[in-house]
Amino acid sequence: MAAAVVVAIGSCSSAATGSSPAAGSTAAAGAAAGAPIVVGALGSFTGAGGSSTASGEVMLEDWVQATNAIGGINGHPVKAIILDDQNNPSTAISNARQLVDQDHVIAVLDLSEDQEPTWAAVVDKAGVPVIGQAESTVFGTDPNFYPTGTTVVPLIWGELKAASLKHVTGLAAFYCAEIASCSQTVPLVTAVGASVGVKLKYSAKVSSSAPNYTAQCLGAKSAGASGATAVVAGQVGLLLAESCATQGFKPVWVTTGGEMTTPWLAQPAVNGAVGNVQDVPWFDNSIPATQFMQASIKKYSPSLLNSSSFGANATQAWAAAVVFGAVAKSGGIGPNSTSAQLIAALHQVSNNNFGGVTPPLTYTSGKAATVPCSFVVGISNGSWTEPVGLKTICQPAA
């Protein structure tokens, strides 16, 4: 599935507390017009994991309309070619080749569900930078991938740090059977858990098509786990929690990335859940950057607010677009600019949180970027919470 839309963004700040791109008072008035800047987006909006990731496509389209309406990048609109890989590796590779060879995009916004290793070589060879979410270990190891949120190891550290805030000391880790990279959670929890006082007590694979999860739940209960994490699509996580509650296993549910979505608010089994997310929480409305985001959703896709897929993946998509647009503006990017020129502008980013949309980001030429900080979110009595506000928790340097 492919969709083509037109996008743009407004102003940029080089300071860590800079004003929100696209929301600032300096944004150009009126809709952008003329030749577009072409950017691609690779995502997993259907298939395994789609119940968590589908909101990313909608959010990117919202960003498209909202930012083009206020003038675009340096006076130009941006055409975004959005392709769905359906969580299929061969489709992911084909999509990447289309964006590079056929569409000649200046950059790729990454909304993928761990498919990055399959197509990284395609964009690397072409010198097309990848800007976006960081759920794959390609982010943090490949200098051509520019994470706009927490990279993998610090993300797991942040999840466990969030768990420790709820006094969890023993954790059960459930991970999806459909995506190979889900199993990475187990060794990562073991490796970083000791630093925050959380020990892995039990781990098990779960399938989205399983009739129940009785065996896994009883195994975790017998192991004495007081907390549980589920690296699965949001809906599967709820079925797992419900199954465990039926078996008398009622841990503090701990999560990261895109697992928590709107339906979690209505499931008593996950009340009290806590976790961390790579970018500003999708429900926040406390700062200009998120107020602009929320206003854009209400204007262009109000149904998303109650969608079963609305969660952290939504703001991961928004953050990728914000960073791209802000950097493109600061770098003077136009319709005839090259990927190399955009990369040069990316390397000017230093300790920038893009108005609070992202953790502090720094990109250095020739060096793979890591992002050690994340935001904390939770659920209390059917409402989203921000246990430490918009402060980020950051893994100490090794």
FISEVO-436012 format. One record per residue (C-alpha): residue in three letters; x, y, z; residue number from 1. Coordinates in steps of 0.5 Angstrom, whole numbers, plus 500, padded with zeros to 3 digits. Layout:
+---------+-----+-----+-----+-----+
: residuo :  xx :  yy :  zz : num :
+---------+-----+-----+-----+-----+
:     ala :   X :   Y :   Z : NUM :
...
+---------+-----+-----+-----+-----+
//
This chain:
+---------+-----+-----+-----+-----+
: residuo :  xx :  yy :  zz : num :
+---------+-----+-----+-----+-----+
:     met : 500 : 500 : 500 :   1 :
:     ala : 503 : 507 : 498 :   2 :
:     ala : 500 : 514 : 499 :   3 :
:     ala : 503 : 520 : 497 :   4 :
:     val : 502 : 527 : 501 :   5 :
:     val : 505 : 534 : 501 :   6 :
:     val : 508 : 536 : 507 :   7 :
:     ala : 512 : 542 : 510 :   8 :
:     ile : 515 : 545 : 517 :   9 :
:     gly : 516 : 552 : 520 :  10 :
:     ser : 522 : 555 : 524 :  11 :
:     cys : 528 : 551 : 528 :  12 :
:     ser : 532 : 553 : 534 :  13 :
:     ser : 539 : 550 : 536 :  14 :
:     ala : 538 : 551 : 543 :  15 :
:     ala : 536 : 545 : 547 :  16 :
:     thr : 530 : 549 : 550 :  17 :
:     gly : 528 : 552 : 543 :  18 :
:     ser : 521 : 554 : 540 :  19 :
:     ser : 517 : 548 : 537 :  20 :
:     pro : 518 : 548 : 530 :  21 :
:     ala : 512 : 549 : 526 :  22 :
:     ala : 509 : 552 : 532 :  23 :
:     gly : 513 : 559 : 532 :  24 :
:     ser : 510 : 566 : 531 :  25 :
:     thr : 516 : 566 : 526 :  26 :
:     ala : 513 : 561 : 521 :  27 :
:     ala : 511 : 564 : 514 :  28 :
:     ala : 504 : 566 : 513 :  29 :
:     gly : 499 : 562 : 508 :  30 :
:     ala : 500 : 556 : 505 :  31 :
:     ala : 506 : 553 : 501 :  32 :
:     ala : 506 : 553 : 494 :  33 :
:     gly : 511 : 552 : 488 :  34 :
:     ala : 516 : 546 : 487 :  35 :
:     pro : 516 : 541 : 493 :  36 :
:     ile : 522 : 538 : 497 :  37 :
:     val : 521 : 530 : 496 :  38 :
:     val : 522 : 526 : 502 :  39 :
:     gly : 520 : 519 : 503 :  40 :
:     ala : 517 : 515 : 509 :  41 :
:     leu : 518 : 508 : 510 :  42 :
:     gly : 513 : 505 : 515 :  43 :
:     ser : 509 : 498 : 518 :  44 :
:     phe : 502 : 501 : 518 :  45 :
:     thr : 499 : 494 : 517 :  46 :
:     gly : 501 : 487 : 519 :  47 :
:     ala : 504 : 484 : 525 :  48 :
:     gly : 504 : 490 : 530 :  49 :
:     gly : 500 : 494 : 526 :  50 :
:     ser : 495 : 495 : 532 :  51 :
:     ser : 501 : 500 : 535 :  52 :
:     thr : 504 : 503 : 529 :  53 :
:     ala : 498 : 505 : 524 :  54 :
:     ser : 497 : 512 : 528 :  55 :
:     gly : 504 : 514 : 525 :  56 :
:     glu : 502 : 514 : 518 :  57 :
:     val : 496 : 519 : 520 :  58 :
:     met : 500 : 523 : 524 :  59 :
:     leu : 505 : 524 : 519 :  60 :
:     glu : 499 : 526 : 514 :  61 :
:     asp : 497 : 531 : 520 :  62 :
:     trp : 504 : 534 : 520 :  63 :
:     val : 503 : 535 : 512 :  64 :
:     gln : 497 : 539 : 512 :  65 :
:     ala : 498 : 543 : 518 :  66 :
:     thr : 505 : 545 : 517 :  67 :
:     asn : 504 : 546 : 509 :  68 :
:     ala : 498 : 551 : 511 :  69 :
:     ile : 503 : 556 : 515 :  70 :
:     gly : 508 : 556 : 509 :  71 :
:     gly : 512 : 550 : 508 :  72 :
:     ile : 520 : 549 : 508 :  73 :
:     asn : 523 : 556 : 506 :  74 :
:     gly : 517 : 557 : 502 :  75 :
:     his : 516 : 551 : 499 :  76 :
:     pro : 512 : 545 : 500 :  77 :
:     val : 514 : 538 : 501 :  78 :
:     lys : 511 : 532 : 498 :  79 :
:     ala : 512 : 526 : 503 :  80 :
:     ile : 511 : 519 : 499 :  81 :
:     ile : 509 : 514 : 505 :  82 :
:     leu : 510 : 507 : 504 :  83 :
:     asp : 507 : 501 : 508 :  84 :
:     asp : 511 : 495 : 508 :  85 :
:     gln : 506 : 491 : 512 :  86 :
:     asn : 512 : 488 : 516 :  87 :
:     asn : 514 : 484 : 510 :  88 :
:     pro : 522 : 484 : 509 :  89 :
:     ser : 521 : 484 : 502 :  90 :
:     thr : 516 : 489 : 501 :  91 :
:     ala : 520 : 493 : 506 :  92 :
:     ile : 526 : 493 : 501 :  93 :
:     ser : 522 : 494 : 495 :  94 :
:     asn : 519 : 500 : 498 :  95 :
:     ala : 526 : 503 : 500 :  96 :
:     arg : 529 : 502 : 493 :  97 :
:     gln : 523 : 506 : 490 :  98 :
:     leu : 524 : 512 : 494 :  99 :
:     val : 531 : 512 : 493 : 100 :
:     asp : 531 : 510 : 485 : 101 :
:     gln : 525 : 512 : 483 : 102 :
:     asp : 522 : 518 : 487 : 103 :
:     his : 529 : 521 : 489 : 104 :
:     val : 527 : 523 : 496 : 105 :
:     ile : 532 : 527 : 500 : 106 :
:     ala : 531 : 523 : 506 : 107 :
:     val : 527 : 518 : 509 : 108 :
:     leu : 523 : 518 : 515 : 109 :
:     asp : 523 : 512 : 519 : 110 :
:     leu : 516 : 509 : 522 : 111 :
:     ser : 518 : 502 : 521 : 112 :
:     glu : 517 : 496 : 526 : 113 :
:     asp : 524 : 493 : 526 : 114 :
:     gln : 525 : 493 : 519 : 115 :
:     glu : 531 : 497 : 518 : 116 :
:     pro : 536 : 492 : 518 : 117 :
:     thr : 533 : 489 : 511 : 118 :
:     trp : 533 : 496 : 507 : 119 :
:     ala : 539 : 500 : 511 : 120 :
:     ala : 544 : 498 : 505 : 121 :
:     val : 539 : 501 : 500 : 122 :
:     val : 539 : 508 : 503 : 123 :
:     asp : 546 : 507 : 506 : 124 :
:     lys : 549 : 506 : 499 : 125 :
:     ala : 545 : 512 : 496 : 126 :
:     gly : 547 : 517 : 501 : 127 :
:     val : 540 : 518 : 503 : 128 :
:     pro : 539 : 520 : 511 : 129 :
:     val : 534 : 516 : 515 : 130 :
:     ile : 531 : 520 : 520 : 131 :
:     gly : 526 : 517 : 525 : 132 :
:     gln : 524 : 512 : 531 : 133 :
:     ala : 529 : 508 : 534 : 134 :
:     glu : 526 : 501 : 535 : 135 :
:     ser : 532 : 498 : 531 : 136 :
:     thr : 539 : 497 : 533 : 137 :
:     val : 541 : 500 : 526 : 138 :
:     phe : 540 : 506 : 530 : 139 :
:     gly : 546 : 507 : 535 : 140 :
:     thr : 550 : 503 : 530 : 141 :
:     asp : 549 : 506 : 523 : 142 :
:     pro : 552 : 513 : 522 : 143 :
:     asn : 547 : 514 : 516 : 144 :
:     phe : 541 : 513 : 521 : 145 :
:     tyr : 539 : 519 : 525 : 146 :
:     pro : 535 : 518 : 531 : 147 :
:     thr : 529 : 522 : 533 : 148 :
:     gly : 528 : 519 : 540 : 149 :
:     thr : 531 : 514 : 545 : 150 :
:     thr : 536 : 509 : 542 : 151 :
:     val : 535 : 501 : 544 : 152 :
:     val : 539 : 500 : 550 : 153 :
:     pro : 538 : 507 : 553 : 154 :
:     leu : 530 : 505 : 552 : 155 :
:     ile : 530 : 499 : 556 : 156 :
:     trp : 534 : 502 : 561 : 157 :
:     gly : 529 : 507 : 562 : 158 :
:     glu : 523 : 502 : 562 : 159 :
:     leu : 527 : 499 : 568 : 160 :
:     lys : 528 : 505 : 571 : 161 :
:     ala : 521 : 507 : 570 : 162 :
:     ala : 519 : 500 : 573 : 163 :
:     ser : 523 : 502 : 579 : 164 :
:     leu : 519 : 508 : 581 : 165 :
:     lys : 514 : 503 : 582 : 166 :
:     his : 518 : 499 : 587 : 167 :
:     val : 519 : 493 : 582 : 168 :
:     thr : 525 : 489 : 583 : 169 :
:     gly : 523 : 482 : 579 : 170 :
:     leu : 521 : 482 : 572 : 171 :
:     ala : 517 : 478 : 567 : 172 :
:     ala : 519 : 479 : 560 : 173 :
:     phe : 514 : 477 : 554 : 174 :
:     tyr : 516 : 478 : 547 : 175 :
:     cys : 512 : 477 : 541 : 176 :
:     ala : 513 : 471 : 536 : 177 :
:     glu : 512 : 474 : 530 : 178 :
:     ile : 518 : 479 : 530 : 179 :
:     ala : 525 : 476 : 531 : 180 :
:     ser : 528 : 483 : 534 : 181 :
:     cys : 523 : 482 : 540 : 182 :
:     ser : 527 : 477 : 543 : 183 :
:     gln : 532 : 482 : 544 : 184 :
:     thr : 529 : 485 : 550 : 185 :
:     val : 531 : 479 : 554 : 186 :
:     pro : 538 : 480 : 554 : 187 :
:     leu : 538 : 487 : 554 : 188 :
:     val : 534 : 487 : 561 : 189 :
:     thr : 539 : 482 : 564 : 190 :
:     ala : 544 : 487 : 562 : 191 :
:     val : 542 : 493 : 564 : 192 :
:     gly : 537 : 491 : 570 : 193 :
:     ala : 542 : 491 : 575 : 194 :
:     ser : 544 : 498 : 575 : 195 :
:     val : 537 : 500 : 577 : 196 :
:     gly : 535 : 494 : 582 : 197 :
:     val : 531 : 490 : 577 : 198 :
:     lys : 532 : 483 : 576 : 199 :
:     leu : 529 : 478 : 570 : 200 :
:     lys : 525 : 473 : 573 : 201 :
:     tyr : 522 : 470 : 567 : 202 :
:     ser : 521 : 470 : 560 : 203 :
:     ala : 517 : 467 : 555 : 204 :
:     lys : 515 : 468 : 547 : 205 :
:     val : 508 : 470 : 546 : 206 :
:     ser : 504 : 469 : 539 : 207 :
:     ser : 498 : 474 : 537 : 208 :
:     ser : 494 : 468 : 535 : 209 :
:     ala : 494 : 464 : 541 : 210 :
:     pro : 488 : 462 : 544 : 211 :
:     asn : 490 : 464 : 551 : 212 :
:     tyr : 497 : 465 : 555 : 213 :
:     thr : 495 : 461 : 561 : 214 :
:     ala : 502 : 458 : 561 : 215 :
:     gln : 506 : 464 : 560 : 216 :
:     cys : 502 : 467 : 566 : 217 :
:     leu : 503 : 462 : 571 : 218 :
:     gly : 510 : 461 : 569 : 219 :
:     ala : 511 : 468 : 571 : 220 :
:     lys : 507 : 468 : 577 : 221 :
:     ser : 511 : 462 : 580 : 222 :
:     ala : 518 : 465 : 578 : 223 :
:     gly : 516 : 471 : 583 : 224 :
:     ala : 515 : 477 : 578 : 225 :
:     ser : 512 : 483 : 581 : 226 :
:     gly : 512 : 487 : 574 : 227 :
:     ala : 511 : 484 : 567 : 228 :
:     thr : 513 : 487 : 560 : 229 :
:     ala : 510 : 485 : 554 : 230 :
:     val : 514 : 487 : 547 : 231 :
:     val : 508 : 486 : 543 : 232 :
:     ala : 503 : 490 : 539 : 233 :
:     gly : 498 : 494 : 544 : 234 :
:     gln : 492 : 489 : 543 : 235 :
:     val : 496 : 483 : 544 : 236 :
:     gly : 499 : 486 : 551 : 237 :
:     leu : 492 : 487 : 553 : 238 :
:     leu : 490 : 480 : 552 : 239 :
:     leu : 496 : 478 : 555 : 240 :
:     ala : 494 : 482 : 562 : 241 :
:     glu : 487 : 480 : 562 : 242 :
:     ser : 489 : 472 : 561 : 243 :
:     cys : 494 : 473 : 567 : 244 :
:     ala : 489 : 477 : 571 : 245 :
:     thr : 485 : 471 : 570 : 246 :
:     gln : 490 : 466 : 573 : 247 :
:     gly : 491 : 471 : 579 : 248 :
:     phe : 498 : 474 : 576 : 249 :
:     lys : 497 : 482 : 577 : 250 :
:     pro : 504 : 485 : 576 : 251 :
:     val : 505 : 492 : 575 : 252 :
:     trp : 505 : 492 : 567 : 253 :
:     val : 511 : 496 : 565 : 254 :
:     thr : 512 : 498 : 558 : 255 :
:     thr : 516 : 502 : 553 : 256 :
:     gly : 515 : 504 : 546 : 257 :
:     gly : 509 : 503 : 542 : 258 :
:     glu : 505 : 498 : 546 : 259 :
:     met : 501 : 503 : 550 : 260 :
:     thr : 495 : 505 : 546 : 261 :
:     thr : 488 : 508 : 548 : 262 :
:     pro : 485 : 501 : 549 : 263 :
:     trp : 489 : 500 : 555 : 264 :
:     leu : 485 : 506 : 559 : 265 :
:     ala : 479 : 501 : 559 : 266 :
:     gln : 483 : 495 : 561 : 267 :
:     pro : 483 : 494 : 569 : 268 :
:     ala : 488 : 489 : 569 : 269 :
:     val : 493 : 494 : 567 : 270 :
:     asn : 491 : 500 : 571 : 271 :
:     gly : 498 : 502 : 575 : 272 :
:     ala : 502 : 501 : 569 : 273 :
:     val : 508 : 505 : 568 : 274 :
:     gly : 513 : 506 : 562 : 275 :
:     asn : 517 : 510 : 558 : 276 :
:     val : 517 : 513 : 551 : 277 :
:     gln : 522 : 515 : 546 : 278 :
:     asp : 519 : 522 : 545 : 279 :
:     val : 514 : 527 : 548 : 280 :
:     pro : 508 : 523 : 550 : 281 :
:     trp : 502 : 523 : 545 : 282 :
:     phe : 497 : 526 : 550 : 283 :
:     asp : 501 : 532 : 553 : 284 :
:     asn : 498 : 539 : 552 : 285 :
:     ser : 502 : 543 : 556 : 286 :
:     ile : 507 : 546 : 552 : 287 :
:     pro : 507 : 550 : 545 : 288 :
:     ala : 510 : 544 : 541 : 289 :
:     thr : 505 : 539 : 544 : 290 :
:     gln : 499 : 544 : 543 : 291 :
:     phe : 500 : 545 : 536 : 292 :
:     met : 501 : 538 : 535 : 293 :
:     gln : 494 : 537 : 539 : 294 :
:     ala : 491 : 542 : 535 : 295 :
:     ser : 493 : 539 : 528 : 296 :
:     ile : 490 : 532 : 530 : 297 :
:     lys : 483 : 535 : 532 : 298 :
:     lys : 483 : 539 : 526 : 299 :
:     tyr : 485 : 534 : 521 : 300 :
:     ser : 484 : 527 : 524 : 301 :
:     pro : 480 : 528 : 530 : 302 :
:     ser : 478 : 520 : 530 : 303 :
:     leu : 485 : 519 : 532 : 304 :
:     leu : 484 : 521 : 539 : 305 :
:     asn : 480 : 515 : 540 : 306 :
:     ser : 483 : 510 : 535 : 307 :
:     ser : 486 : 503 : 538 : 308 :
:     ser : 492 : 505 : 535 : 309 :
:     phe : 493 : 512 : 538 : 310 :
:     gly : 500 : 512 : 542 : 311 :
:     ala : 507 : 513 : 543 : 312 :
:     asn : 508 : 511 : 535 : 313 :
:     ala : 504 : 517 : 534 : 314 :
:     thr : 509 : 522 : 537 : 315 :
:     gln : 515 : 518 : 534 : 316 :
:     ala : 512 : 520 : 527 : 317 :
:     trp : 511 : 527 : 529 : 318 :
:     ala : 518 : 528 : 532 : 319 :
:     ala : 521 : 525 : 525 : 320 :
:     ala : 517 : 530 : 521 : 321 :
:     val : 519 : 536 : 526 : 322 :
:     val : 526 : 534 : 526 : 323 :
:     phe : 527 : 533 : 519 : 324 :
:     gly : 523 : 540 : 517 : 325 :
:     ala : 527 : 544 : 522 : 326 :
:     val : 533 : 542 : 520 : 327 :
:     ala : 531 : 543 : 513 : 328 :
:     lys : 529 : 550 : 514 : 329 :
:     ser : 536 : 551 : 518 : 330 :
:     gly : 540 : 548 : 512 : 331 :
:     gly : 536 : 552 : 507 : 332 :
:     ile : 534 : 546 : 503 : 333 :
:     gly : 530 : 547 : 497 : 334 :
:     pro : 527 : 543 : 491 : 335 :
:     asn : 534 : 542 : 488 : 336 :
:     ser : 538 : 541 : 494 : 337 :
:     thr : 541 : 534 : 495 : 338 :
:     ser : 541 : 529 : 501 : 339 :
:     ala : 549 : 531 : 502 : 340 :
:     gln : 546 : 538 : 504 : 341 :
:     leu : 541 : 536 : 508 : 342 :
:     ile : 546 : 531 : 512 : 343 :
:     ala : 551 : 537 : 513 : 344 :
:     ala : 545 : 541 : 516 : 345 :
:     leu : 544 : 535 : 521 : 346 :
:     his : 551 : 535 : 523 : 347 :
:     gln : 549 : 542 : 526 : 348 :
:     val : 544 : 539 : 531 : 349 :
:     ser : 547 : 539 : 538 : 350 :
:     asn : 543 : 538 : 544 : 351 :
:     asn : 537 : 540 : 541 : 352 :
:     asn : 530 : 538 : 544 : 353 :
:     phe : 526 : 541 : 538 : 354 :
:     gly : 521 : 545 : 543 : 355 :
:     gly : 520 : 539 : 547 : 356 :
:     val : 518 : 534 : 542 : 357 :
:     thr : 524 : 530 : 543 : 358 :
:     pro : 530 : 528 : 548 : 359 :
:     pro : 536 : 532 : 547 : 360 :
:     leu : 539 : 530 : 540 : 361 :
:     thr : 546 : 531 : 538 : 362 :
:     tyr : 549 : 529 : 531 : 363 :
:     thr : 556 : 528 : 529 : 364 :
:     ser : 559 : 527 : 522 : 365 :
:     gly : 562 : 520 : 522 : 366 :
:     lys : 559 : 518 : 528 : 367 :
:     ala : 553 : 513 : 530 : 368 :
:     ala : 548 : 517 : 534 : 369 :
:     thr : 545 : 515 : 541 : 370 :
:     val : 540 : 518 : 545 : 371 :
:     pro : 540 : 516 : 552 : 372 :
:     cys : 534 : 520 : 555 : 373 :
:     ser : 526 : 518 : 555 : 374 :
:     phe : 520 : 520 : 558 : 375 :
:     val : 516 : 517 : 563 : 376 :
:     val : 508 : 515 : 562 : 377 :
:     gly : 503 : 511 : 566 : 378 :
:     ile : 496 : 510 : 567 : 379 :
:     ser : 492 : 511 : 573 : 380 :
:     asn : 484 : 510 : 574 : 381 :
:     gly : 483 : 510 : 566 : 382 :
:     ser : 487 : 516 : 565 : 383 :
:     trp : 494 : 517 : 562 : 384 :
:     thr : 499 : 520 : 567 : 385 :
:     glu : 506 : 523 : 567 : 386 :
:     pro : 509 : 521 : 573 : 387 :
:     val : 515 : 526 : 573 : 388 :
:     gly : 512 : 531 : 568 : 389 :
:     leu : 516 : 532 : 562 : 390 :
:     lys : 523 : 531 : 565 : 391 :
:     thr : 527 : 526 : 562 : 392 :
:     ile : 530 : 520 : 565 : 393 :
:     cys : 537 : 519 : 562 : 394 :
:     gln : 542 : 513 : 562 : 395 :
:     pro : 548 : 515 : 565 : 396 :
:     ala : 554 : 514 : 561 : 397 :
:     ala : 558 : 508 : 561 : 398 :
+---------+-----+-----+-----+-----+
//
